[in-house]
Every structure is written in structure tokens, then in C-alpha cells.
């Protein structure tokens, strides 16, 4: 069994088909991996929204790459053309 397989099994709460249940020794490690996965999912959604808006004609980028002030204001998508009526 690979290390990656063990990590995946340790993050899930169900018992696998082979009956071998794996748990983290330190509960904070599971929180770390769960938070990391949540951040990846959120970043991917942000990029998907940016790509869709660019497809329909808006000029958008991630505020992380463009403006520190917008990123601090919890704005994820920056409209460079100023055409969007809302902040995302």
C-alpha cells in the first residue's frame, strides 16, 4: 500500500472493503489535510468562474495575482474592464 493511499484512507471516516482502517496518530494532522483539500477546491472553483467569465466576454483575473487591496477585501475575481456590476 502506498503512502498516498494511507493518507487518503486516514482522511476518510468509512471502513474500506478490505477492512483495514487507518487513522492519524495526531488529530491536528487530519485537520491540516482537510483544510488543504478545502483550499484546493475553493481555488479551483475560483479559477473555473474566471474562465467562464472570460469565455463570455469579461476581462477577469484572480485578485490574488492582481491587487493586494482587493484580496484583503475578500474579493476573489477582479474585473479589469470594470464591466461587472458586482464583486465576486
C-alpha positions as CSV (number, residue, x, y, z in Angstrom):
1,X,0.0,0.0,0.0
2,X,1.4,3.4,-1.0
3,X,1.9,6.3,1.3
4,X,-0.7,8.3,-0.7
5,X,-3.2,5.5,-0.2
6,X,-2.7,5.5,3.5
7,X,-3.2,9.3,3.7
8,X,-6.4,9.1,1.7
9,X,-7.7,6.3,3.9
10,X,-6.8,8.2,7.1
11,X,-8.7,11.2,5.9
12,X,-11.9,9.2,5.3
13,X,-14.2,8.0,8.1
14,X,-15.6,4.9,6.4
15,X,-14.2,1.4,6.6
16,X,-12.7,0.3,3.2
17,X,-13.7,-3.0,1.5
18,X,-10.6,-4.8,2.7
19,X,-11.5,-3.9,6.4
20,X,-8.2,-2.1,7.1
21,X,-9.0,1.2,8.8
22,X,-6.2,3.7,9.1
23,X,-6.2,6.7,11.5
24,X,-3.8,9.6,12.1
25,X,-1.9,9.4,15.4
26,X,-2.2,13.2,15.8
27,X,-5.7,14.7,15.2
28,X,-4.2,18.0,14.0
29,X,-2.7,16.2,11.0
30,X,-6.2,15.3,9.8
31,X,-7.3,18.9,10.2
32,X,-4.3,20.0,8.2
33,X,-5.1,17.7,5.2
34,X,-8.8,18.6,5.4
35,X,-8.0,22.3,5.3
36,X,-5.6,21.8,2.5
37,X,-8.2,20.0,0.4
38,X,-10.8,22.6,1.1
39,X,-8.4,25.4,-0.1
40,X,-7.6,23.5,-3.3
41,X,-11.4,23.1,-4.0
42,X,-12.0,26.8,-3.4
43,X,-9.1,27.8,-5.6
44,X,-10.3,25.5,-8.4
45,X,-13.8,27.0,-8.2
46,X,-12.4,30.5,-8.4
47,X,-10.4,29.6,-11.5
48,X,-13.5,28.0,-13.1
49,X,-15.5,31.1,-12.5
50,X,-12.7,33.3,-14.0
51,X,-12.5,31.0,-17.1
52,X,-16.3,31.1,-17.6
53,X,-16.5,34.9,-17.3
54,X,-13.6,35.2,-19.8
55,X,-15.4,32.9,-22.2
56,X,-18.5,35.1,-22.2
57,X,-16.5,38.3,-22.8
58,X,-15.4,39.8,-19.5
59,X,-11.8,40.5,-18.8
60,X,-11.3,38.9,-15.4
61,X,-8.3,37.7,-13.3
62,X,-7.8,36.4,-9.8
63,X,-7.4,39.3,-7.3
64,X,-4.6,37.4,-5.7
65,X,-2.5,37.9,-8.8
66,X,-3.6,41.5,-9.5
67,X,-4.4,43.5,-6.4
68,X,-3.5,43.0,-2.7
69,X,-6.1,45.5,-1.6
70,X,-8.9,43.6,-3.4
71,X,-7.6,40.3,-2.0
72,X,-7.6,41.8,1.5
73,X,-11.2,42.9,1.0
74,X,-12.2,39.3,0.3
75,X,-12.8,39.9,-3.4
76,X,-11.8,36.8,-5.4
77,X,-12.3,37.9,-9.0
78,X,-11.1,41.2,-10.4
79,X,-12.8,42.7,-13.4
80,X,-10.1,44.5,-15.3
81,X,-12.6,46.1,-17.7
82,X,-14.9,47.4,-15.0
83,X,-18.0,45.8,-16.7
84,X,-19.2,43.5,-13.9
85,X,-21.9,45.2,-11.7
86,X,-20.8,43.2,-8.6
87,X,-17.7,41.9,-6.8
88,X,-17.2,38.2,-6.7
